[in-house]
Amino acid sequence: MSTLQRLSGGIARSPLKGRYDWSPSKDLATRRHYSFCSFHHLTSKSQGPRPRVGQLYTVAPSSSSRSPLPSTFCRPVPSSASQVSGFHTSAARCNLIEDPRHTPAKIAARAKYPILTAKDTAKSKNMPLEAKMLVRDFIDDSLYHPHYGYFSKQAVIFSPETDFEFEKMKDNLEFMDVIADKYKEIEDDMDVRDEVARQVWHTPTELFKPWYGYAIAKYIVTEYKLNNYPHKDLIIYEMGAGNGTLMLNILDYIQQYEPSVYERTRYRIIEISKKLAQRQGERQEVRDARKQHSCVEIINKSIFEWDTHVPDHCFFVGMEVLDNFSHDLIRYDTVTEEPLQGMVSIDEEGEYTEIYTPVSDPLIQKYLSIRRQTGYRPPVLSRRFLRRLRNRLPFAPNMTGPEFIPTKLLLLLETLKTHFPKHRLVLSDFFTLPEAIPGTDAPVVQTRYSGTMVPCSTYMVMPGMFDIFFPTNFELLRDMYQEVCRPALGMEKSVKVQTQKEFLERYGDLEKTRTYSGENPMLMYYENNKMFLS
């Protein structure tokens, strides 16, 4: 799921860098612990030294004169101030400035905080205090909480009312101008109606409708006719269908070009958002009766709560949904290479502190175990010889840089294996993202202010006000998928990973999206997308 800034080539890029002294509203400005600047990394030399590996710098809001404070996350040392109940926070060897958040009393109180999950916090309308959360639960809470989550109140899907007539456009620059104008109209309208700063996000499905959806439909129908037609029905499940545009485009294509297949088609949407599920139904209702598709069923449910066995052959589609799957955060001991799981501690004032403990979460353990079977080695553990040399230096960090691991994606694979054993997977998402926060496979964290996308340098921001989206390592996903869902099949027969451009060149009707100059925006944009086909 993307904002306009995610387009390859960037129609609009934020010029803002470094520290941002901004609060989203007057009410929020009085809540010091949730201000925009809290837990924001320094990125300008004029503001002090850049944070080194193993340190997190925090910046107080503009209303406070407190200096930037570093806190170092270290291995256990024989000090009550640095180790309580196995949690690793600050230690004297690297603390250059005394940080009152890491006094023995504070650390002892933090050790007694209960560990909450996103399901626990969803039961309350208030943001959690005096608690600890795994990073994936903290991000889940920020994005999907039913009352203050980002997708519950902030996100708006960019969907032009009419399809673009590419053949009448001079070139790609004219297409960019048209998009920017329509995008500004939507944002200006939202600014008039809403006090909060909503973000507009879009997908290639919306920008290049119906032709992008037609390409997906052509692939599905081709594979279906090769393997299952005419003995079995064509069953399609779509996860996170947004406005329902892809569903309409796929079914319109099959109805128009493959009428015999259309008679045997069933389309089911699995949608976590109640608002979007209603929107998808309304898209059908406003159409002419002859264009409505009676084969559609909308199921308002999270895929992670799916408990119905589907024994049929089916296609499982997910377009630009993996990027908002929550990740866990781990670091490794620089000497032993032992993984440590990251958690977010929230004190009584709402201040966030990142803490680490040896991996005990079953899902993280399972992910790391399966990943080891693929032979994958994290980039942060490369150059072992150089790490050993650095460990001998004074003030050397004792943990590696951060690595974000897609544990929720593993839950999806297990759901497919258990409940959709005969599925064919069709996924598309980003494999790289600009302006990501520090770390391996780290996300982009951003919000919109006065029509400008403002990137952040940490995921520990006010829940609900920021989009948090991750790149996907498709090659690692292919190997993990092979281990979880297709262990009996050869790799070459099980999964294909290709760029979106390669996919569209084979299955897309490129003449429909070609401009007068010969340029093709559908191929030029989203060059940082890949397709996953099983």
C-alpha positions, 0 to 999 in steps of 0.5 A, spaced: 500 500 500 503 506 497 503 513 497 504 518 491 511 518 494 512 511 493 512 511 485 518 510 482 521 516 479 517 520 485 512 525 483 513 528 489 519 528 494 519 531 501 525 536 501 525 535 509 530 532 513 533 531 520 529 534 526 522 535 525 519 540 530 511 539 529 505 536 533 499 534 529 494 538 533 494 543 538 491 537 543 497 532 541 502 538 542 501 538 550 502 531 550 510 531 550 511 523 550 507 523 543 510 529 540 513 528 533 520 529 535 520 523 541 525 518 539 527 521 533 534 520 530 539 525 529 540 526 522 544 533 522 551 535 524 549 541 527 544 537 532 550 533 534 553 527 533 550 521 529 548 515 533 553 509 532 551 502 532 548 500 538 545 507 540 539 510 540 538 518 540 532 521 542 530 528 541 525 532 546 520 536 543 521 543 541 518 546 548 523 542 552 530 544 552 533 537 554 539 535 550 539 529 546 540 523 550 543 516 548 542 510 551 546 503 549 543 496 549 548 492 551 549 484 553 548 483 561 554 486 565 554 485 573 550 491 574 543 492 577 543 498 573 544 494 566 540 488 567 534 486 571 530 480 569 534 479 563 532 485 559 538 489 556 538 497 556 544 501 558 550 500 561 556 504 564 561 503 559 558 507 553 553 512 557 556 519 556 550 522 558 546 520 564 539 518 562 534 519 568 530 514 564 535 508 565 536 509 573 536 503 577 529 504 579 526 505 572 529 499 570 526 495 576 519 498 574 520 496 567 521 489 568 515 489 572 511 491 566 506 486 563 507 484 556 501 486 551 499 483 544 496 487 539 489 483 541 490 485 548 490 493 546 485 492 541 480 491 547 481 498 550 480 505 546 486 508 550 493 507 548 497 502 552 502 505 558 506 501 563 507 495 558 512 492 554 510 489 547 514 485 542 515 490 536 510 486 531 505 487 536 507 495 537 506 496 529 500 492 529 497 496 534 499 502 531 496 500 524 490 496 525 488 498 532 480 499 531 480 506 534 486 509 533 490 505 528 492 508 522 488 504 517 482 505 521 482 513 521 488 515 516 488 512 510 485 514 503 485 510 497 487 514 491 482 512 485 480 516 479 473 516 477 475 515 470 480 511 467 486 515 464 486 515 456 494 514 455 494 514 448 491 522 448 497 524 453 503 526 450 508 523 454 510 520 461 511 527 464 504 529 462 501 523 465 505 525 472 502 532 471 495 529 471 496 525 477 499 530 481 493 535 479 488 529 481 492 528 487 492 535 490 485 535 489 483 529 493 488 532 499 485 539 498 478 536 499 481 532 505 484 538 508 478 542 508 473 536 511 478 533 516 482 536 522 487 530 522 492 530 516 490 524 512 494 520 507 493 518 500 495 511 498 495 508 491 497 502 487 498 500 480 491 497 480 488 504 481 493 508 477 492 503 471 485 500 471 483 496 468 489 494 464 493 492 470 487 488 473 486 485 466 494 482 466 492 479 473 486 476 470 490 473 464 495 470 468 490 467 472 485 464 466 491 462 463 494 458 469 487 455 470 485 453 463 492 449 463 491 445 469 484 445 472 479 447 466 473 444 465 473 439 471 474 444 476 471 451 478 475 457 478 476 460 485 479 466 487 481 469 494 483 476 494 486 478 501 486 486 502 482 488 496 482 496 498 476 499 494 475 493 490 478 495 483 482 489 482 476 484 483 472 488 478 477 488 473 479 481 474 471 479 473 470 484 467 476 481 463 473 474 465 466 475 463 468 479 457 473 475 454 472 468 457 465 467 458 465 459 459 470 460 464 466 466 468 460 461 469 465 457 473 468 463 477 467 464 484 471 470 487 471 471 495 475 477 498 478 477 505 478 484 508 480 486 515 477 493 515 470 494 516 470 500 512 473 497 506 469 491 506 463 496 505 466 500 500 467 493 496 460 492 496 458 499 494 462 498 488 458 493 486 451 496 488 452 502 484 453 499 477 448 497 472 445 490 474 448 487 468 455 489 470 454 486 477 458 480 479 453 475 483 459 470 484 462 475 489 463 474 497 466 479 501 468 476 508 470 481 513 475 478 517 483 478 518 487 472 514 490 471 521 484 469 524 482 464 518 479 458 521 475 455 515 478 449 511 478 450 503 480 443 500 479 446 493 484 448 488 484 456 488 488 462 487 490 466 492 491 474 491 495 479 495 497 486 491 501 491 495 499 488 502 505 484 504 508 491 506 504 493 511 505 486 515 508 487 521 515 485 523 519 483 529 526 486 530 532 482 532 539 484 533 545 479 534 551 479 540 557 481 536 561 476 539 556 469 540 552 471 534 546 470 539 539 473 537 536 478 541 528 480 540 526 487 540 521 490 545 518 496 546 517 499 553 512 504 554 512 508 561 507 511 565 508 518 561 508 514 554 515 514 553 518 509 549 524 505 550 527 499 545 529 493 550 532 487 548 532 480 551 534 473 549 529 470 544 523 467 547 517 468 543 515 462 539 514 465 532 520 468 532 524 462 534 520 458 529 522 463 523 529 463 525 529 456 525 526 455 518 530 461 515 536 457 517 534 451 513 534 455 507 542 457 508 540 464 509 545 468 513 543 475 515 547 481 512 549 484 519 553 478 521 557 478 515 564 480 515 566 476 521 573 478 521 572 485 521 567 485 527 572 481 531 577 487 530 572 492 532 570 488 538 577 490 541 576 497 540 574 502 546 566 503 546 565 498 541 558 496 540 556 489 543 550 488 538 549 488 531 545 493 527 537 492 527 534 487 522 527 486 521 524 479 520 517 478 517 514 474 522 507 475 520 508 473 513 510 466 516 503 466 519 500 467 512 504 461 509 502 457 515 495 459 514 495 457 507 499 451 508 493 449 513 487 452 510 488 452 503 493 446 501 491 447 494 492 454 493 496 458 487 499 464 490 499 471 486 503 476 490 506 483 488 509 488 493 516 492 494 522 489 494 526 496 496 524 502 498 527 509 499 528 513 505 527 507 510 529 507 517 536 504 519 536 497 519 536 490 514 529 490 511 527 496 515 521 500 513 519 507 511 515 511 516 512 517 514 506 522 515 503 527 511 503 534 513 501 540 509 501 536 503 508 534 504 510 527 505 515 527 511 519 521 513 521 519 520 527 515 522 524 510 527 518 506 528 517 508 535 512 514 533 505 516 535 500 510 534 495 511 528 499 518 525 504 514 521 504 509 515 509 504 517 511 499 510 516 494 509 520 492 503 519 484 501 525 480 500 522 476 495 528 471 494 528 469 501 520 469 501 521 464 495 525 459 500 521 460 506 515 458 502 518 452 499 520 450 506 513 451 509 508 450 503 511 446 498 517 441 501 515 436 496 516 440 490 522 442 486 524 449 487 524 450 479 516 447 479 514 451 485 515 458 485 517 464 480 519 471 482 520 476 477 519 483 476 513 487 475 515 489 469 517 482 466 510 480 468 506 486 465 511 485 458 508 478 458 501 478 460 499 486 459 496 489 453 501 494 453 498 498 447 493 501 452 497 504 456 502 507 451 503 515 450 503 518 444 511 519 445 511 511 445 513 511 453 509 506 457 507 509 464 505 502 466 512 499 465 516 505 467 513 506 474 513 501 480 520 498 478 521 497 485 515 491 485 516 484 484 511 478 483 511 472 486 507 466 483 506 459 485 
